[in-house]
């Protein structure tokens, strides 16, 4: 009797699972976020003399993300939808997080580098906004502390069609 119930359940679930996988996109990136973005973010740690860091992101249809965070190249990045601690959407805060590796110094003039970055994003009125934090420790200074920023503002990169 148990086997019959399990078989019935599987006969219903298997086609639904296949249908969902067929319709699933290879990308977690919402259509309205796909494209090239540029702007800057304000540094809020006292030990960094540079107070504005330029940011550029390129979010592709295939789910790949690359760009620059200051002087560092963004590599192996991915975007995930954030959830609050109840597991549901929280519309008042950032909705997405980009996690990626950094190659090179973020602020080359001050020799500030970190291996990873976490970019908290929301999209409103065709602009990306949020904040940024790097890997590192919660205490320390320029050598090892988390580099934290606020007021991240990115606009779509304007490309010219001049020939």
C-alpha positions as CSV (number, residue, x, y, z in Angstrom):
1,X,0.0,0.0,0.0
2,X,2.8,2.4,0.8
3,X,4.6,1.6,-2.5
4,X,1.4,2.5,-4.4
5,X,1.1,5.8,-2.7
6,X,4.7,6.6,-3.3
7,X,4.4,5.7,-7.0
8,X,1.3,7.9,-7.4
9,X,3.1,10.8,-5.8
10,X,6.1,10.3,-8.0
11,X,4.0,10.0,-11.1
12,X,2.5,13.4,-10.4
13,X,5.6,15.2,-9.1
14,X,8.1,13.9,-11.8
15,X,6.4,15.7,-14.8
16,X,6.0,18.9,-12.7
17,X,9.6,18.8,-11.7
18,X,10.7,18.3,-15.4
19,X,8.4,21.2,-16.5
20,X,9.9,23.5,-13.8
21,X,13.5,22.6,-14.8
22,X,12.6,23.2,-18.5
23,X,11.2,26.7,-17.7
24,X,14.0,27.6,-15.3
25,X,16.4,30.3,-16.5
26,X,20.2,29.7,-16.3
27,X,20.3,33.2,-14.7
28,X,19.3,34.4,-11.3
29,X,19.6,38.0,-12.7
30,X,16.2,39.7,-13.2
31,X,15.8,41.2,-16.7
32,X,15.7,44.7,-15.4
33,X,19.2,44.3,-13.9
34,X,20.8,42.9,-17.0
35,X,23.3,45.3,-18.5
36,X,26.3,47.6,-17.7
37,X,26.1,49.8,-14.6
38,X,28.5,52.4,-13.3
39,X,28.7,54.8,-10.3
40,X,30.3,55.1,-6.9
41,X,30.0,54.3,-3.3
42,X,31.0,56.3,-0.1
43,X,33.7,54.8,2.2
44,X,32.6,54.9,5.9
45,X,35.7,53.4,7.6
46,X,38.1,56.0,9.0
47,X,41.3,54.3,8.0
48,X,40.8,54.7,4.3
49,X,41.7,58.2,3.0
50,X,39.9,57.7,-0.3
51,X,36.2,58.5,0.5
52,X,34.6,57.6,-2.9
53,X,35.2,54.3,-4.7
54,X,34.1,53.9,-8.3
55,X,32.1,50.8,-9.1
56,X,31.2,49.2,-12.4
57,X,29.2,46.0,-12.9
58,X,28.2,44.1,-15.9
59,X,25.3,41.6,-15.4
60,X,24.8,39.2,-18.3
61,X,21.8,37.2,-19.4
62,X,23.8,34.0,-18.8
63,X,24.1,34.8,-15.1
64,X,27.8,36.0,-15.2
65,X,28.8,39.1,-13.4
66,X,32.0,41.0,-13.7
67,X,33.2,44.6,-13.2
68,X,35.5,46.7,-11.1
69,X,35.4,47.8,-7.4
70,X,37.8,50.7,-7.2
71,X,41.0,49.5,-8.8
72,X,40.2,45.7,-8.3
73,X,38.7,43.4,-10.9
74,X,35.5,41.5,-9.9
75,X,35.7,37.8,-10.7
76,X,33.6,34.7,-10.1
77,X,30.6,36.8,-9.0
78,X,27.0,35.7,-8.6
79,X,23.8,37.3,-7.6
80,X,21.3,35.9,-5.1
81,X,17.9,37.1,-3.9
82,X,18.0,38.0,-0.2
83,X,15.4,36.9,2.3
84,X,14.7,38.1,5.7
85,X,15.0,35.8,8.7
86,X,11.4,34.6,8.2
87,X,12.4,33.4,4.7
88,X,10.2,35.9,2.9
89,X,10.9,39.0,0.8
90,X,11.7,42.2,2.5
91,X,10.8,45.1,0.2
92,X,12.2,47.8,2.5
93,X,15.8,46.8,2.3
94,X,18.2,45.6,-0.4
95,X,16.8,42.7,-2.3
96,X,19.9,41.1,-3.8
97,X,23.5,40.4,-2.9
98,X,26.4,40.0,-5.3
99,X,29.2,37.9,-3.9
100,X,32.5,37.8,-5.8
101,X,36.2,37.6,-5.7
102,X,38.5,40.6,-6.0
103,X,41.7,40.6,-8.0
104,X,44.1,43.4,-7.3
105,X,43.9,46.3,-4.9
106,X,40.6,48.1,-4.2
107,X,42.5,51.3,-3.4
108,X,45.9,50.9,-5.1
109,X,47.3,54.2,-3.8
110,X,46.8,53.0,-0.2
111,X,47.6,49.4,-0.8
112,X,44.1,48.2,0.3
113,X,43.1,44.8,-1.0
114,X,40.7,42.1,0.1
115,X,39.9,38.7,-1.5
116,X,36.1,39.0,-1.6
117,X,33.3,41.6,-1.9
118,X,29.6,41.5,-0.9
119,X,27.4,44.1,-2.7
120,X,23.9,44.6,-1.4
121,X,21.6,45.9,-4.1
122,X,18.0,47.0,-4.8
123,X,16.6,48.3,-8.1
124,X,14.4,51.3,-8.2
125,X,13.5,53.7,-11.1
126,X,16.0,52.0,-13.4
127,X,18.9,52.6,-10.9
128,X,20.8,50.2,-8.6
129,X,21.5,51.3,-5.0
130,X,22.8,49.8,-1.8
131,X,26.0,49.2,0.0
132,X,29.2,47.2,-0.2
133,X,31.5,45.4,2.2
134,X,34.6,43.3,1.7
135,X,35.8,40.2,3.5
136,X,38.0,40.9,6.5
137,X,37.9,41.2,10.3
138,X,35.6,43.3,12.4
139,X,38.5,44.9,14.2
140,X,41.8,46.1,13.0
141,X,42.7,48.6,10.4
142,X,43.8,49.1,6.8
143,X,45.7,45.7,6.7
144,X,42.8,43.4,7.6
145,X,39.5,45.1,8.5
146,X,36.3,44.9,6.5
147,X,36.1,47.9,4.0
148,X,32.6,49.1,4.3
149,X,30.7,51.6,2.1
150,X,27.3,53.2,1.9
151,X,25.2,55.2,-0.6
152,X,26.2,52.9,-3.5
153,X,24.5,54.4,-6.6
154,X,24.8,52.9,-10.1
155,X,23.2,54.0,-13.3
156,X,23.0,52.3,-16.6
157,X,26.2,52.8,-18.6
158,X,25.5,54.9,-21.7
159,X,27.1,53.6,-24.8
160,X,27.6,55.7,-27.9
161,X,26.8,54.3,-31.3
162,X,29.3,56.6,-33.1
163,X,31.2,55.1,-36.0
